[in-house]
Amino acid sequence: MSQLQERIEQFRKMANDDPDNELGHFRLGQLLMENGQLEDAVKSFQRTLVLSPQFAKVFQLLGQCLIQLNRREEAVKLLTEGYVVADEHGHNMPRDEMGKMLVSLGAKAPESKKATSAAGATGDGFHCQRPGCIAGSHAHKLPKPPMNDDLGRRVCDSICADCWNDWLRNYSVKVINELRLDLSREDHQGQYDEYMRGFFGLE
Protein backbone atom coordinates (compact mmCIF):
# COMPACT_ATOMS: atom_id res chain seq x y z
CA MET A 1 0.00 0.00 0.00
CA SER A 2 1.41 3.41 -0.96
CA GLN A 3 1.95 6.18 1.58
CA LEU A 4 -0.90 8.17 0.02
CA GLN A 5 -3.25 5.21 0.28
CA GLU A 6 -2.26 4.69 3.91
CA ARG A 7 -3.12 8.32 4.68
CA ILE A 8 -6.43 7.94 2.85
CA GLU A 9 -7.29 4.96 5.02
CA GLN A 10 -6.28 6.87 8.16
CA PHE A 11 -8.63 9.71 7.39
CA ARG A 12 -11.36 7.39 6.14
CA LYS A 13 -11.27 5.75 9.57
CA MET A 14 -11.30 9.15 11.29
CA ALA A 15 -14.31 10.25 9.23
CA ASN A 16 -16.15 6.97 9.80
CA ASP A 17 -15.44 6.89 13.54
CA ASP A 18 -16.57 10.50 13.97
CA PRO A 19 -19.02 11.47 11.19
CA ASP A 20 -19.20 15.04 12.55
CA ASN A 21 -15.45 15.65 12.30
CA GLU A 22 -15.14 18.26 9.55
CA LEU A 23 -11.34 18.02 9.58
CA GLY A 24 -11.47 14.29 8.88
CA HIS A 25 -13.83 14.68 5.93
CA PHE A 26 -11.90 17.67 4.54
CA ARG A 27 -8.51 15.96 4.65
CA LEU A 28 -9.99 12.75 3.26
CA GLY A 29 -11.42 14.74 0.35
CA GLN A 30 -8.06 16.39 -0.33
CA LEU A 31 -6.24 13.05 -0.37
CA LEU A 32 -8.87 11.36 -2.54
CA MET A 33 -8.63 14.27 -4.96
CA GLU A 34 -4.85 13.93 -5.02
CA ASN A 35 -5.28 10.22 -5.78
CA GLY A 36 -7.68 10.90 -8.66
CA GLN A 37 -10.72 9.46 -6.85
CA LEU A 38 -12.86 12.46 -7.74
CA GLU A 39 -16.33 10.99 -7.14
CA ASP A 40 -15.35 9.94 -3.62
CA ALA A 41 -13.65 13.30 -3.04
CA VAL A 42 -16.90 15.06 -4.00
CA LYS A 43 -18.78 13.10 -1.32
CA SER A 44 -16.20 13.98 1.34
CA PHE A 45 -16.24 17.68 0.46
CA GLN A 46 -20.05 17.74 0.38
CA ARG A 47 -20.13 16.23 3.86
CA THR A 48 -17.62 18.85 5.04
CA LEU A 49 -19.88 21.64 3.82
CA VAL A 50 -22.85 20.13 5.66
CA LEU A 51 -20.79 20.34 8.86
CA SER A 52 -19.09 23.67 8.09
CA PRO A 53 -21.04 25.63 5.44
CA GLN A 54 -18.67 28.64 5.70
CA PHE A 55 -15.54 26.60 4.82
CA ALA A 56 -14.49 28.56 1.71
CA LYS A 57 -11.59 26.32 0.67
CA VAL A 58 -13.94 23.34 0.42
CA PHE A 59 -16.10 25.18 -2.13
CA GLN A 60 -12.97 25.79 -4.20
CA LEU A 61 -11.79 22.16 -4.13
CA LEU A 62 -15.26 20.75 -4.66
CA GLY A 63 -15.69 23.07 -7.63
CA GLN A 64 -12.43 21.80 -9.12
CA CYS A 65 -13.64 18.21 -8.77
CA LEU A 66 -16.97 18.99 -10.43
CA ILE A 67 -15.21 20.73 -13.32
CA GLN A 68 -12.94 17.73 -13.87
CA LEU A 69 -16.00 15.48 -13.80
CA ASN A 70 -17.65 17.68 -16.48
CA ARG A 71 -20.51 18.63 -14.14
CA ARG A 72 -20.57 22.26 -15.29
CA GLU A 73 -23.97 23.40 -14.02
CA GLU A 74 -23.30 22.02 -10.55
CA ALA A 75 -19.86 23.63 -10.57
CA VAL A 76 -21.21 27.07 -11.52
CA LYS A 77 -23.88 26.97 -8.81
CA LEU A 78 -21.47 25.70 -6.17
CA LEU A 79 -18.68 28.16 -7.05
CA THR A 80 -21.08 31.11 -7.10
CA GLU A 81 -22.25 30.23 -3.60
CA GLY A 82 -18.68 29.65 -2.45
CA TYR A 83 -17.52 33.00 -3.87
CA VAL A 84 -20.15 34.81 -1.78
CA VAL A 85 -19.23 32.85 1.37
CA ALA A 86 -15.50 33.52 0.90
CA ASP A 87 -16.10 37.21 0.21
CA GLU A 88 -18.29 37.64 3.30
CA HIS A 89 -15.61 36.17 5.56
CA GLY A 90 -12.61 37.88 3.99
CA HIS A 91 -11.06 34.71 2.54
CA ASN A 92 -9.61 36.38 -0.52
CA MET A 93 -7.46 33.60 -1.96
CA PRO A 94 -10.18 30.95 -2.35
CA ARG A 95 -12.62 33.67 -3.45
CA ASP A 96 -10.31 34.84 -6.23
CA GLU A 97 -9.61 31.27 -7.36
CA MET A 98 -13.35 30.56 -7.54
CA GLY A 99 -13.83 33.76 -9.52
CA LYS A 100 -11.27 32.56 -12.07
CA MET A 101 -12.98 29.18 -12.32
CA LEU A 102 -16.37 30.80 -12.89
CA VAL A 103 -14.93 32.91 -15.72
CA SER A 104 -13.33 29.80 -17.25
CA LEU A 105 -16.79 28.20 -17.24
CA GLY A 106 -18.29 31.17 -19.07
CA ALA A 107 -20.07 32.43 -15.95
CA LYS A 108 -19.78 35.73 -14.10
CA ALA A 109 -18.43 36.00 -10.56
CA PRO A 110 -20.68 37.84 -8.07
CA GLU A 111 -19.73 41.39 -7.14
CA SER A 112 -17.41 41.56 -4.15
CA LYS A 113 -18.85 43.21 -1.05
CA LYS A 114 -15.61 43.21 0.92
CA ALA A 115 -15.37 47.01 0.94
CA THR A 116 -18.78 47.45 2.55
CA SER A 117 -18.28 44.60 5.00
CA ALA A 118 -14.97 46.09 6.15
CA ALA A 119 -16.78 49.27 7.12
CA GLY A 120 -18.81 47.40 9.72
CA ALA A 121 -15.92 45.46 11.21
CA THR A 122 -15.71 45.37 15.02
CA GLY A 123 -12.58 43.25 15.42
CA ASP A 124 -9.01 44.48 15.73
CA GLY A 125 -8.43 44.62 11.96
CA PHE A 126 -6.91 41.13 11.85
CA HIS A 127 -8.08 38.77 9.09
CA CYS A 128 -7.82 35.08 9.94
CA GLN A 129 -6.46 32.97 7.07
CA ARG A 130 -8.07 29.68 8.13
CA PRO A 131 -10.44 28.70 5.28
CA GLY A 132 -13.23 27.69 7.69
CA CYS A 133 -13.08 30.73 9.97
CA ILE A 134 -16.44 32.41 10.54
CA ALA A 135 -15.08 35.49 12.32
CA GLY A 136 -14.05 37.33 9.15
CA SER A 137 -13.31 40.97 9.91
CA HIS A 138 -14.38 40.38 13.53
CA ALA A 139 -11.35 38.17 14.16
CA HIS A 140 -8.90 38.84 16.98
CA LYS A 141 -5.18 38.12 16.77
CA LEU A 142 -3.45 35.81 19.23
CA PRO A 143 -1.43 37.84 21.77
CA LYS A 144 1.69 35.72 21.17
CA PRO A 145 2.78 32.57 19.26
CA PRO A 146 1.22 29.46 20.86
CA MET A 147 4.46 27.49 20.27
CA ASN A 148 8.03 28.71 20.25
CA ASP A 149 8.87 27.55 16.74
CA ASP A 150 8.26 28.48 13.10
CA LEU A 151 4.82 26.84 13.06
CA GLY A 152 3.82 28.73 16.20
CA ARG A 153 4.86 32.00 14.61
CA ARG A 154 2.94 31.17 11.41
CA VAL A 155 -0.15 30.43 13.48
CA CYS A 156 0.19 33.72 15.35
CA ASP A 157 0.61 35.67 12.11
CA SER A 158 -2.22 33.95 10.22
CA ILE A 159 -4.78 32.41 12.59
CA CYS A 160 -7.25 34.13 14.92
CA ALA A 161 -7.67 33.36 18.61
CA ASP A 162 -11.08 31.71 18.10
CA CYS A 163 -9.75 29.24 15.51
CA TRP A 164 -6.73 28.43 17.66
CA ASN A 165 -8.96 27.72 20.64
CA ASP A 166 -11.23 25.58 18.46
CA TRP A 167 -8.21 23.51 17.41
CA LEU A 168 -6.75 23.27 20.90
CA ARG A 169 -9.96 22.39 22.75
CA ASN A 170 -11.71 20.25 20.15
CA TYR A 171 -9.95 18.99 17.05
CA SER A 172 -6.48 18.40 18.51
CA VAL A 173 -8.02 16.11 21.11
CA LYS A 174 -9.77 14.11 18.38
CA VAL A 175 -6.55 13.81 16.38
CA ILE A 176 -4.55 12.61 19.39
CA ASN A 177 -7.19 10.13 20.52
CA GLU A 178 -8.22 8.72 17.15
CA LEU A 179 -4.66 8.33 15.85
CA ARG A 180 -3.33 7.31 19.28
CA LEU A 181 -0.52 9.83 19.10
CA ASP A 182 2.24 10.00 21.70
CA LEU A 183 3.54 13.57 21.46
CA SER A 184 6.77 12.61 23.20
CA ARG A 185 7.69 10.78 19.98
CA GLU A 186 9.15 12.90 17.20
CA ASP A 187 7.31 11.03 14.40
CA HIS A 188 3.96 11.38 16.22
CA GLN A 189 4.61 15.08 16.84
CA GLY A 190 5.25 15.41 13.10
CA GLN A 191 1.87 13.83 12.33
CA TYR A 192 0.18 16.10 14.84
CA ASP A 193 1.79 19.19 13.28
CA GLU A 194 0.75 18.02 9.81
CA TYR A 195 -2.91 17.78 10.87
CA MET A 196 -2.66 21.17 12.53
CA ARG A 197 -1.36 22.74 9.32
CA GLY A 198 -4.19 21.05 7.40
CA PHE A 199 -6.79 22.37 9.86
CA PHE A 200 -5.48 25.92 9.53
CA GLY A 201 -4.82 25.74 5.78
CA LEU A 202 -1.10 26.40 6.27
CA GLU A 203 0.17 23.66 3.97
N, C-alpha and C positions, 0 to 999 in steps of 0.2 A: 504494500500500500504506500503510495507517495505521501510526502509530507503534507501537501495540500489536501489530499483526501483524508488524512488523519485529522487535520484541523476542521474539515467539514464535519466529520463524525463527532468531534468534540462539541462543536456548536449545535449540531443536530440534537445531541443528547441534552445539552443545556436548554434548548428551546422546547424539547419534549418534556423534560422534567419540570420546567417552569414556563407554561404557555404564556404567562403575562410578563416575561422578561424581554423587554424591547431590545436590549443590547444583544441578547442571544439571537433573536430573529434577524436583527440588522447585520450582525457579523456573518451569520450563516448565509444571508442573501449576498453579501459581498463576495464570499468565498465561492459560492455556487456560480455567481456571475463570472468570476475569474476562471472557473473551471469549464465555462461554456454551457452550464446547465441552466439556460435562461428561463425556461418554464418554471422550474423549481425556485429560482431566484425571485421571480415575480411573486410567487406565493409568499415567500418569506418577507419581501418588502411590503406587500399588501397587509400582512399581519402586523408588521411594525407600525404602519400608519394607523391601523385600528387602535393600537396601544398608545401611539404618540403622534396624533394628527398634525402637529406643528413641526415635525422632524423634516426640515427642508432638504437635507442631503438625500433622504430616502426618495423623495419625489424625483430628484435628479437621476438617481441610479435606476429607479423603476422606469422612468421615461426612456432611458437608454436601452433597457431591456426590451421594452415594447417596440421601440423603433427597429431594433435588430430582428424582432419577431414579425416585422411588417404589420404591426397593429396600429396604423397611423391615427385613426380616429380616437382610440383610447389614449394614445400618447399625447395628442393635442389637448384633450380634455384634462388629463392628469397634469401635464406640464403647465397649463394655464393656471390651474388651482395651486400647484406648487409655487409658481412664480409669485402669486399674491401672498401666500403664506410666508415665503422667504423675505419678501419686501416688507411685510408688516413687522417682522421680527429683526430686521436689519442684517439678514444673512446674505450679504451681497454676492459672494462668490457662487453659491449654488443658484441664486436668482439669475445672475448674468449668464451662467451656463445654460439654464433652462430657456432663457430668452433666445440664445443662439440656436438651440435645438428647435424652438418653435419657428423661427425664421427659416431654418433648413427644411422644415416641413411645409412651408408655404403659408404659415399662420402668423398672426401678429401677437407680439407680447403685450400684456396689459400695461397700462401706464403706471410708472412707479409713483408711489405716494410717500416715499421716504422723507422728502423735504417737509411735508406737512406733519408726518408723524414725529419727526425730530423736534418740532416746535412744542409738542405736548409732553416731552420727556420729563420725568421726575427723578431719574437716577442721577449718577454722578458723571454722566457723559461717557461711561465705559460701555463698549459693545462686546458682548460675549461672542466668541467664535465657535462655540459648540453648536453643531447643526440642529440639535433638538431643543435648544434653549428657548424658553417662552418669555424670558424677561425683556428681550429686545433692548430698547433704549432705557428701560428701567433697571438695567443690570447694575450691580455694584461690584467693584474690583476687590479681590482679596487683599488684605492689608500687607501680606508678605508671602513669599513662596512657601507652599506647604511642605516641600522637601528641599534639602540643601544640595540640589544637583541641577543639571541642565533641564531635566524634565520638570522639576519643581518650578524653575524660573519660567519655562514655557507656559505652564499652567497659570502662573500668576499673571503673565503678560496677556494671556488669551482667553482665560476662562473665568466666569463670574463666581462670586461666593456661593450663590444658590446651587449652581451646577456642581461645584466642588463638594458641597455638603450632600447633595443627592448621591454623588458617587461614593463618598466616604461612608455614609450611613446606610445606603441601600445596596447599590450594585456591587461595590467592592466585596461586601459580605457574601453575596451570591456567588461571585467569581471564586473566592477563596473556598467556600464550602463545596460548591458543585464540582470544582476541579481538584479539590483536596490539596490545595497549595500549602507548602511549608515555606514561609517567607524568609526563613533563616538559610534556605538553599538558594544559591545564585541563579540556577536555572529556573526555579519556581518564581523568584523575584522578577526574572526577565519576562516570564509569561504574564505575570500580574501587570507589569508595566506596559506590555503590549496591549492587553485588554483595556487598560486605562487610556492609552493613546487612541484606541479605537472608539471608546466611549466619548472622548472629547473631540474626535475628528482631527487629531494632531499627527496622523500618519504621513 
